[in-house]
């Protein structure tokens, strides 16, 4: 027994030493410099940052990062159960949608196929089963809303940043091999995308590229961060996008917190928004918490929608991968209450749709005045009692 105890102690000591060495050796090894460029209002020569107060540096709970990870791994974080699988009826999109007609199909998470003017646009395409490296990470509970082989020829791909649930190199490589789309992202992400053999346009906030006559994609500011390995944090930029098209723009928010709240108005300056793709999920990381600096929930998503003065919006970034503590159906239920208490004459302008639903986006008409949700209405609703 003494011999076994001694071996156990030696093993534990070896593990402790390995962990200590890993902490000091592995992070620098995994660091990578994806971008070299001039210092700017959001780049210090080594890392990107959010202008103003960059609260995304804080752990999601505002407490210690180590404590957050321990509560997450130990199951003590108040994490709500999700179903293992949610039934999906995948769509089979048209090859092209011509003229001013616009059709948007939510594939899952932040992946959306938008078809208009004869052009097929795909946002943050993720067809992998897990959002993480080497087959690890959260497993999707909904199959993609369009089978990969049923995708029409893709002309334009937008990649908002390098987190695994948004930049899936396997999917990007498959799209490049099949369709050779124009790939547009923000600074530094081209170095990662190049590993698939695909070239890409890597642009700074405010820069754009013409993808077709009368269609321009502009990289715009949002409020987030980037990393593939934690130690390479903020080596590449994050962004949202405005796609300028006849009949009203398309806005893709990417993945974002609220930050200073001015970035939706900045996007609005590029023209009226016909369709906005706005995240609503992965916002609750502790019991009672309804906000994290890196993500927006339904309350802030409605504020983004109102500031964009968009005609129509589809909520994204919910219900596919369990990334935080809220129940799967909490974000769309909360959004419905927020929209109801804001007094929208047409609540369908910003409402959830099942994965795989092809939505005909209405033409951009006169946008009615939008008001903040009524506090008394919210207090009477179930919004604060949802998981």
The 8 nearest C-alpha neighbors of each residue, nearest first, counted from 0:
[[1, 3, 2, 4, 5, 6, 7, 8],
 [0, 2, 4, 3, 5, 6, 7, 8],
 [1, 3, 5, 0, 4, 6, 7, 8],
 [4, 2, 0, 6, 5, 1, 7, 8],
 [3, 5, 7, 1, 2, 6, 0, 8],
 [4, 6, 2, 8, 7, 3, 1, 9],
 [7, 5, 9, 3, 8, 4, 10, 2],
 [6, 8, 10, 4, 5, 9, 3, 11],
 [7, 9, 11, 5, 10, 6, 12, 4],
 [10, 8, 12, 6, 7, 11, 13, 5],
 [11, 9, 7, 13, 8, 12, 6, 14],
 [10, 12, 14, 8, 13, 9, 15, 7],
 [13, 11, 9, 15, 10, 14, 8, 16],
 [12, 14, 10, 16, 11, 15, 17, 9],
 [13, 15, 11, 17, 12, 16, 18, 10],
 [16, 14, 12, 18, 13, 17, 11, 19],
 [17, 15, 19, 13, 18, 14, 20, 12],
 [18, 16, 14, 20, 15, 19, 21, 13],
 [17, 19, 21, 15, 20, 16, 14, 22],
 [20, 18, 16, 22, 21, 17, 15, 23],
 [21, 19, 17, 23, 18, 22, 24, 16],
 [20, 22, 18, 25, 24, 19, 23, 17],
 [21, 23, 19, 20, 24, 25, 18, 26],
 [22, 24, 20, 21, 25, 19, 26, 27],
 [25, 23, 21, 20, 26, 22, 27, 28],
 [24, 26, 28, 21, 27, 29, 22, 23],
 [27, 25, 29, 230, 28, 24, 30, 22],
 [28, 26, 30, 29, 25, 24, 230, 23],
 [29, 27, 25, 26, 30, 24, 31, 230],
 [28, 30, 26, 27, 25, 230, 31, 228],
 [31, 29, 231, 27, 230, 28, 26, 32],
 [32, 30, 231, 33, 29, 234, 28, 230],
 [33, 31, 34, 234, 30, 35, 231, 45],
 [32, 34, 187, 190, 234, 31, 235, 188],
 [33, 35, 187, 32, 36, 235, 186, 234],
 [36, 34, 33, 37, 44, 32, 45, 187],
 [35, 37, 34, 38, 44, 42, 45, 39],
 [36, 38, 39, 44, 35, 42, 43, 45],
 [37, 39, 44, 43, 42, 36, 40, 41],
 [40, 38, 42, 41, 37, 43, 44, 36],
 [39, 41, 42, 50, 38, 43, 48, 49],
 [40, 42, 48, 39, 47, 50, 49, 43],
 [43, 41, 47, 39, 38, 44, 46, 40],
 [42, 44, 38, 45, 46, 47, 39, 41],
 [43, 45, 38, 42, 46, 37, 36, 35],
 [46, 44, 43, 234, 42, 47, 35, 32],
 [47, 45, 234, 233, 42, 43, 44, 48],
 [46, 48, 42, 233, 41, 236, 234, 43],
 [49, 47, 41, 42, 50, 46, 53, 233],
 [48, 50, 53, 41, 222, 51, 47, 52],
 [51, 49, 41, 48, 52, 40, 53, 259],
 [50, 52, 53, 49, 259, 258, 48, 54],
 [53, 51, 54, 50, 49, 258, 259, 55],
 [54, 52, 49, 55, 51, 56, 50, 48],
 [53, 55, 56, 57, 52, 292, 258, 293],
 [54, 56, 292, 57, 293, 53, 223, 224],
 [57, 55, 54, 53, 58, 224, 292, 293],
 [56, 58, 55, 54, 61, 59, 292, 62],
 [59, 57, 64, 61, 60, 62, 63, 56],
 [60, 58, 291, 61, 284, 57, 292, 293],
 [61, 59, 62, 58, 284, 285, 291, 67],
 [60, 62, 58, 59, 57, 63, 291, 64],
 [63, 61, 60, 58, 64, 67, 66, 59],
 [62, 64, 66, 65, 67, 58, 61, 60],
 [65, 63, 67, 58, 66, 68, 62, 59],
 [64, 66, 68, 63, 67, 69, 62, 70],
 [67, 65, 69, 63, 64, 68, 70, 62],
 [66, 68, 64, 70, 65, 69, 71, 63],
 [69, 67, 71, 65, 66, 70, 72, 64],
 [70, 68, 66, 72, 71, 67, 73, 65],
 [71, 69, 75, 76, 73, 67, 68, 72],
 [70, 72, 68, 69, 74, 76, 73, 67],
 [73, 71, 69, 74, 70, 68, 75, 76],
 [74, 72, 70, 75, 71, 69, 76, 68],
 [73, 75, 71, 72, 76, 70, 78, 77],
 [76, 74, 70, 73, 77, 71, 78, 72],
 [75, 77, 70, 71, 78, 74, 285, 286],
 [78, 76, 75, 286, 79, 285, 324, 74],
 [77, 79, 324, 76, 80, 325, 74, 323],
 [78, 80, 326, 324, 325, 77, 81, 386],
 [81, 79, 326, 78, 82, 327, 324, 325],
 [80, 82, 327, 326, 83, 79, 321, 140],
 [81, 83, 84, 85, 80, 140, 327, 326],
 [84, 82, 140, 81, 85, 139, 141, 138],
 [83, 85, 140, 82, 141, 86, 139, 142],
 [84, 86, 141, 140, 87, 82, 83, 142],
 [87, 85, 84, 141, 88, 142, 140, 354],
 [88, 86, 89, 85, 354, 141, 142, 144],
 [87, 89, 355, 90, 86, 144, 354, 356],
 [90, 88, 144, 355, 145, 87, 146, 91],
 [89, 91, 355, 145, 92, 144, 356, 88],
 [90, 92, 149, 145, 89, 93, 150, 146],
 [93, 91, 90, 94, 151, 150, 149, 357],
 [92, 94, 95, 91, 96, 151, 114, 150],
 [93, 95, 151, 92, 96, 152, 150, 119],
 [96, 94, 117, 93, 97, 114, 118, 119],
 [97, 95, 115, 117, 114, 116, 100, 93],
 [96, 98, 117, 116, 115, 95, 100, 99],
 [97, 99, 116, 100, 115, 117, 96, 101],
 [98, 100, 116, 101, 246, 115, 97, 245],
 [99, 101, 98, 115, 97, 96, 102, 116],
 [100, 102, 115, 360, 114, 359, 99, 103],
 [103, 101, 359, 114, 358, 360, 113, 357],
 [104, 102, 113, 358, 112, 357, 114, 105],
 [105, 103, 357, 112, 356, 111, 355, 106],
 [106, 104, 111, 354, 107, 355, 110, 356],
 [105, 107, 144, 143, 110, 111, 355, 354],
 [108, 106, 110, 105, 354, 319, 143, 109],
 [107, 109, 316, 319, 110, 317, 315, 318],
 [110, 108, 316, 315, 123, 107, 111, 122],
 [111, 109, 124, 122, 123, 106, 107, 108],
 [112, 110, 105, 122, 106, 104, 121, 113],
 [111, 113, 121, 104, 103, 120, 114, 105],
 [114, 112, 103, 120, 102, 119, 111, 121],
 [115, 113, 119, 102, 96, 101, 118, 120],
 [114, 116, 101, 96, 117, 118, 97, 100],
 [115, 117, 98, 97, 118, 99, 96, 114],
 [116, 118, 97, 96, 95, 115, 98, 119],
 [119, 117, 116, 115, 114, 154, 120, 95],
 [120, 118, 114, 153, 154, 113, 155, 121],
 [121, 119, 155, 113, 112, 156, 154, 114],
 [120, 122, 112, 156, 111, 155, 157, 113],
 [121, 123, 157, 110, 111, 124, 156, 158],
 [124, 122, 158, 165, 110, 109, 157, 166],
 [125, 123, 110, 122, 121, 126, 170, 167],
 [126, 124, 167, 127, 170, 123, 110, 165],
 [125, 127, 170, 143, 124, 128, 147, 167],
 [128, 126, 129, 125, 170, 130, 167, 169],
 [127, 129, 139, 138, 126, 130, 142, 134],
 [130, 128, 138, 137, 127, 136, 131, 139],
 [131, 129, 164, 136, 163, 137, 138, 128],
 [130, 132, 136, 135, 163, 129, 134, 133],
 [131, 133, 134, 135, 136, 130, 163, 129],
 [134, 132, 135, 131, 136, 129, 130, 163],
 [133, 135, 132, 129, 131, 136, 130, 128],
 [136, 134, 131, 133, 132, 129, 137, 130],
 [135, 137, 131, 130, 129, 138, 134, 132],
 [138, 136, 129, 130, 320, 321, 139, 131],
 [139, 137, 129, 128, 320, 136, 140, 130],
 [138, 140, 320, 319, 141, 128, 129, 137],
 [139, 141, 84, 319, 83, 85, 138, 320],
 [142, 140, 85, 139, 319, 84, 143, 87],
 [141, 143, 144, 87, 140, 139, 107, 128],
 [144, 142, 106, 145, 107, 146, 141, 126],
 [355, 143, 145, 106, 89, 354, 90, 142],
 [146, 144, 89, 90, 143, 106, 355, 147],
 [147, 145, 149, 148, 143, 144, 150, 89],
 [146, 148, 149, 150, 145, 126, 143, 151],
 [147, 149, 146, 150, 145, 151, 91, 152],
 [150, 148, 146, 147, 91, 151, 145, 92],
 [151, 149, 147, 148, 152, 145, 146, 92],
 [152, 150, 94, 153, 149, 92, 93, 119],
 [151, 153, 178, 154, 150, 119, 94, 177],
 [152, 154, 119, 180, 155, 151, 178, 120],
 [153, 155, 180, 119, 120, 181, 118, 152],
 [156, 154, 120, 181, 180, 182, 153, 121],
 [155, 157, 182, 121, 122, 120, 181, 183],
 [156, 158, 122, 183, 123, 184, 182, 159],
 [159, 157, 123, 184, 160, 183, 122, 166],
 [158, 160, 238, 253, 237, 184, 239, 157],
 [161, 159, 237, 158, 162, 225, 166, 165],
 [160, 162, 166, 225, 226, 163, 227, 165],
 [163, 161, 165, 164, 166, 227, 226, 160],
 [164, 162, 166, 130, 131, 165, 167, 161],
 [163, 165, 130, 162, 166, 167, 125, 131],
 [166, 164, 123, 163, 162, 167, 161, 160],
 [167, 165, 161, 163, 162, 168, 164, 123],
 [166, 168, 125, 170, 169, 163, 165, 171],
 [169, 167, 171, 170, 172, 166, 195, 192],
 [170, 168, 172, 167, 171, 173, 127, 195],
 [169, 171, 173, 172, 168, 167, 126, 125],
 [172, 170, 168, 174, 173, 169, 175, 167],
 [171, 173, 195, 175, 169, 170, 174, 168],
 [174, 172, 170, 176, 171, 175, 177, 169],
 [175, 173, 171, 177, 172, 176, 178, 170],
 [174, 176, 179, 172, 178, 177, 173, 197],
 [175, 177, 173, 174, 178, 172, 179, 197],
 [176, 178, 174, 175, 173, 179, 152, 172],
 [177, 179, 175, 180, 174, 152, 176, 153],
 [178, 180, 175, 176, 177, 181, 174, 154],
 [181, 179, 154, 155, 178, 153, 182, 175],
 [180, 182, 155, 154, 156, 183, 179, 199],
 [183, 181, 156, 199, 155, 157, 180, 200],
 [182, 184, 200, 157, 199, 201, 156, 158],
 [183, 185, 201, 158, 159, 157, 200, 202],
 [184, 186, 201, 202, 236, 203, 188, 237],
 [187, 185, 201, 236, 202, 203, 188, 235],
 [188, 186, 235, 34, 33, 189, 190, 236],
 [187, 189, 190, 191, 186, 235, 185, 192],
 [188, 190, 192, 191, 187, 199, 201, 193],
 [191, 189, 193, 188, 192, 33, 187, 194],
 [192, 190, 193, 188, 189, 194, 33, 187],
 [191, 193, 189, 194, 190, 195, 197, 188],
 [192, 194, 196, 197, 195, 190, 191, 198],
 [195, 193, 192, 196, 191, 190, 197, 168],
 [194, 196, 172, 193, 197, 192, 168, 171],
 [197, 195, 193, 194, 198, 172, 192, 175],
 [196, 198, 193, 195, 175, 192, 199, 172],
 [199, 197, 193, 196, 189, 192, 200, 182],
 [200, 198, 182, 183, 189, 201, 197, 181],
 [199, 201, 183, 184, 182, 202, 189, 198],
 [202, 200, 185, 186, 184, 189, 199, 183],
 [203, 201, 185, 186, 206, 200, 184, 218],
 [202, 204, 206, 186, 185, 205, 218, 201],
 [205, 203, 219, 218, 206, 220, 202, 238],
 [204, 206, 219, 218, 203, 217, 207, 220],
 [205, 207, 203, 204, 217, 218, 202, 208],
 [208, 206, 217, 216, 218, 215, 205, 209],
 [207, 209, 216, 215, 210, 217, 206, 200],
 [210, 208, 215, 211, 214, 216, 207, 212],
 [209, 211, 215, 214, 208, 212, 216, 181],
 [212, 210, 214, 209, 213, 215, 118, 208],
 [213, 211, 214, 210, 209, 215, 244, 116],
 [212, 214, 211, 244, 215, 245, 243, 209],
 [215, 213, 211, 244, 243, 212, 210, 209],
 [214, 216, 209, 243, 208, 242, 210, 217],
 [217, 215, 242, 207, 208, 241, 243, 209],
 [218, 216, 207, 241, 240, 206, 219, 205],
 [219, 217, 240, 204, 205, 206, 207, 239],
 [220, 218, 204, 239, 240, 205, 238, 217],
 [221, 219, 238, 204, 239, 262, 222, 218],
 [220, 222, 238, 239, 262, 255, 223, 219],
 [223, 221, 255, 256, 258, 49, 257, 293],
 [222, 224, 255, 293, 256, 55, 237, 221],
 [225, 223, 233, 237, 55, 226, 222, 236],
 [224, 226, 233, 232, 161, 162, 235, 160],
 [227, 225, 232, 229, 231, 228, 162, 233],
 [226, 228, 162, 229, 161, 231, 163, 225],
 [227, 229, 230, 226, 231, 29, 232, 30],
 [230, 228, 232, 226, 231, 227, 26, 30],
 [231, 229, 26, 30, 232, 228, 29, 27],
 [232, 230, 30, 229, 226, 31, 228, 234],
 [231, 233, 226, 229, 230, 225, 234, 228],
 [234, 232, 225, 46, 47, 235, 224, 226],
 [233, 235, 46, 232, 231, 33, 32, 47],
 [236, 234, 187, 233, 188, 186, 33, 225],
 [235, 237, 186, 185, 47, 187, 160, 233],
 [238, 236, 160, 159, 185, 224, 223, 225],
 [239, 237, 159, 220, 221, 219, 185, 218],
 [238, 240, 252, 253, 219, 251, 221, 220],
 [241, 239, 218, 251, 219, 217, 250, 242],
 [240, 242, 250, 217, 216, 249, 243, 251],
 [243, 241, 216, 249, 248, 215, 244, 217],
 [242, 244, 248, 215, 214, 241, 216, 249],
 [243, 245, 214, 248, 247, 242, 213, 246],
 [246, 244, 247, 213, 243, 99, 248, 214],
 [245, 247, 244, 99, 363, 248, 362, 273],
 [248, 246, 273, 272, 271, 245, 244, 363],
 [249, 247, 272, 243, 273, 244, 242, 271],
 [248, 250, 274, 242, 241, 272, 275, 273],
 [249, 251, 275, 241, 240, 276, 274, 252],
 [250, 252, 276, 240, 253, 239, 275, 241],
 [251, 253, 239, 277, 276, 254, 250, 240],
 [254, 252, 239, 159, 251, 255, 238, 109],
 [255, 253, 252, 294, 278, 223, 159, 256],
 [256, 254, 294, 222, 223, 293, 221, 295],
 [255, 257, 294, 293, 295, 292, 222, 258],
 [256, 258, 260, 295, 259, 222, 255, 299],
 [259, 257, 260, 222, 256, 292, 54, 53],
 [258, 260, 261, 257, 51, 262, 52, 222],
 [261, 259, 257, 258, 262, 263, 303, 264],
 [262, 260, 264, 259, 263, 265, 258, 306],
 [261, 263, 265, 264, 260, 220, 221, 266],
 [264, 262, 266, 265, 307, 261, 306, 303],
 [263, 265, 267, 266, 262, 261, 306, 307],
 [264, 266, 262, 263, 267, 268, 261, 269],
 [267, 265, 263, 264, 268, 269, 262, 219],
 [266, 268, 264, 269, 265, 307, 270, 263],
 [267, 269, 270, 266, 265, 264, 271, 263],
 [270, 268, 267, 266, 271, 241, 243, 265],
 [269, 271, 268, 267, 272, 248, 247, 243],
 [272, 270, 247, 248, 267, 273, 309, 269],
 [273, 271, 248, 309, 247, 274, 249, 270],
 [272, 274, 247, 310, 248, 363, 309, 249],
 [275, 273, 249, 311, 312, 272, 250, 310],
 [274, 276, 312, 250, 249, 251, 277, 311],
 [275, 277, 251, 313, 312, 314, 252, 250],
 [276, 278, 314, 252, 315, 275, 313, 300],
 [279, 277, 315, 316, 314, 280, 295, 254],
 [278, 280, 296, 297, 295, 330, 314, 300],
 [279, 281, 317, 316, 282, 330, 296, 278],
 [282, 280, 323, 322, 283, 294, 317, 325],
 [281, 283, 296, 290, 280, 294, 291, 295],
 [284, 282, 289, 288, 324, 325, 323, 285],
 [283, 285, 324, 323, 60, 288, 59, 282],
 [286, 284, 288, 76, 283, 287, 77, 60],
 [287, 285, 288, 77, 284, 76, 283, 324],
 [286, 288, 285, 289, 283, 284, 386, 383],
 [289, 287, 285, 283, 286, 290, 284, 60],
 [290, 288, 283, 282, 287, 291, 296, 284],
 [291, 289, 282, 288, 283, 292, 296, 295],
 [290, 292, 59, 293, 282, 294, 283, 60],
 [291, 293, 256, 55, 294, 54, 290, 59],
 [292, 294, 256, 223, 55, 291, 255, 222],
 [295, 293, 256, 255, 282, 291, 292, 296],
 [294, 296, 256, 299, 279, 257, 282, 300],
 [295, 297, 279, 282, 298, 280, 299, 300],
 [296, 298, 300, 334, 279, 299, 333, 301],
 [299, 297, 300, 301, 296, 337, 302, 334],
 [298, 300, 302, 301, 297, 295, 296, 303],
 [301, 299, 297, 303, 302, 298, 296, 279],
 [302, 300, 304, 303, 299, 298, 305, 297],
 [301, 303, 299, 305, 300, 304, 306, 298],
 [302, 304, 300, 306, 301, 305, 263, 307],
 [305, 303, 301, 307, 302, 306, 309, 308],
 [304, 306, 308, 302, 303, 307, 301, 369],
 [307, 305, 303, 308, 304, 264, 263, 302],
 [306, 308, 309, 304, 267, 305, 263, 264],
 [309, 307, 305, 306, 304, 310, 366, 272],
 [310, 308, 272, 307, 311, 273, 304, 274],
 [309, 311, 273, 363, 366, 274, 272, 308],
 [312, 310, 348, 274, 309, 273, 349, 275],
 [313, 311, 275, 349, 274, 276, 348, 314],
 [312, 314, 276, 349, 315, 275, 277, 351],
 [315, 313, 277, 278, 351, 276, 279, 312],
 [314, 316, 278, 109, 317, 108, 277, 279],
 [317, 315, 108, 278, 109, 280, 279, 318],
 [318, 316, 280, 315, 108, 319, 279, 281],
 [317, 319, 327, 320, 108, 328, 321, 316],
 [320, 318, 139, 108, 140, 141, 317, 107],
 [319, 321, 139, 137, 322, 138, 318, 140],
 [322, 320, 323, 137, 319, 318, 281, 81],
 [321, 323, 281, 320, 137, 324, 280, 282],
 [324, 322, 281, 284, 321, 283, 325, 282],
 [325, 323, 78, 284, 283, 79, 77, 326],
 [324, 326, 386, 283, 79, 323, 329, 327],
 [327, 325, 79, 329, 328, 386, 81, 80],
 [326, 328, 318, 329, 81, 325, 330, 317],
 [329, 327, 326, 330, 331, 332, 318, 325],
 [328, 330, 332, 326, 327, 331, 333, 385],
 [331, 329, 333, 332, 280, 328, 279, 334],
 [332, 330, 334, 333, 329, 351, 328, 335],
 [333, 331, 329, 335, 334, 330, 328, 336],
 [334, 332, 336, 330, 331, 335, 382, 329],
 [333, 335, 297, 331, 337, 336, 332, 330],
 [334, 336, 332, 338, 333, 337, 339, 331],
 [337, 335, 339, 333, 334, 338, 340, 332],
 [336, 338, 334, 340, 339, 335, 372, 341],
 [337, 339, 341, 335, 336, 340, 334, 343],
 [340, 338, 336, 342, 341, 337, 335, 343],
 [339, 341, 372, 337, 342, 373, 338, 376],
 [372, 342, 340, 338, 339, 371, 370, 343],
 [341, 343, 340, 339, 344, 338, 372, 370],
 [344, 342, 345, 346, 341, 338, 339, 369],
 [343, 345, 342, 346, 367, 339, 347, 348],
 [346, 344, 343, 347, 348, 349, 342, 338],
 [345, 347, 348, 343, 349, 344, 338, 350],
 [348, 346, 350, 349, 345, 311, 351, 312],
 [347, 349, 311, 346, 345, 312, 350, 310],
 [350, 348, 312, 347, 313, 311, 346, 351],
 [351, 349, 347, 348, 313, 352, 335, 346],
 [350, 352, 314, 331, 313, 353, 349, 315],
 [351, 353, 356, 354, 350, 313, 105, 314],
 [354, 352, 356, 355, 351, 105, 87, 144],
 [353, 355, 144, 105, 356, 106, 107, 87],
 [144, 354, 356, 89, 90, 105, 106, 104],
 [357, 355, 104, 354, 353, 358, 105, 352],
 [356, 358, 104, 103, 102, 355, 359, 90],
 [359, 357, 103, 102, 360, 356, 104, 352],
 [360, 358, 102, 101, 361, 103, 357, 100],
 [359, 361, 101, 102, 358, 362, 103, 311],
 [362, 360, 359, 363, 311, 101, 310, 273],
 [363, 361, 364, 360, 273, 246, 100, 99],
 [362, 364, 273, 310, 361, 247, 246, 365],
 [365, 363, 366, 362, 310, 361, 273, 367],
 [364, 366, 367, 363, 310, 368, 362, 308],
 [365, 367, 310, 364, 368, 308, 309, 363],
 [368, 366, 369, 365, 344, 343, 308, 310],
 [367, 369, 366, 370, 308, 305, 343, 365],
 [370, 368, 305, 367, 371, 343, 341, 342],
 [369, 371, 341, 372, 368, 342, 305, 373],
 [370, 372, 341, 373, 369, 302, 340, 305],
 [341, 373, 371, 340, 337, 374, 370, 338],
 [372, 374, 376, 340, 375, 341, 371, 377],
 [373, 375, 377, 376, 378, 372, 340, 371],
 [376, 374, 378, 377, 373, 379, 340, 380],
 [375, 377, 373, 379, 374, 378, 340, 380],
 [378, 376, 380, 374, 379, 375, 340, 373],
 [377, 379, 375, 376, 380, 374, 383, 381],
 [380, 378, 376, 377, 375, 381, 382, 374],
 [381, 379, 377, 382, 378, 376, 336, 383],
 [382, 380, 384, 383, 385, 379, 377, 378],
 [381, 383, 384, 380, 333, 385, 336, 377],
 [384, 382, 381, 385, 380, 378, 377, 386],
 [383, 385, 381, 382, 386, 380, 287, 333],
 [384, 386, 382, 383, 329, 381, 333, 332],
 [385, 325, 326, 329, 384, 79, 324, 286]]
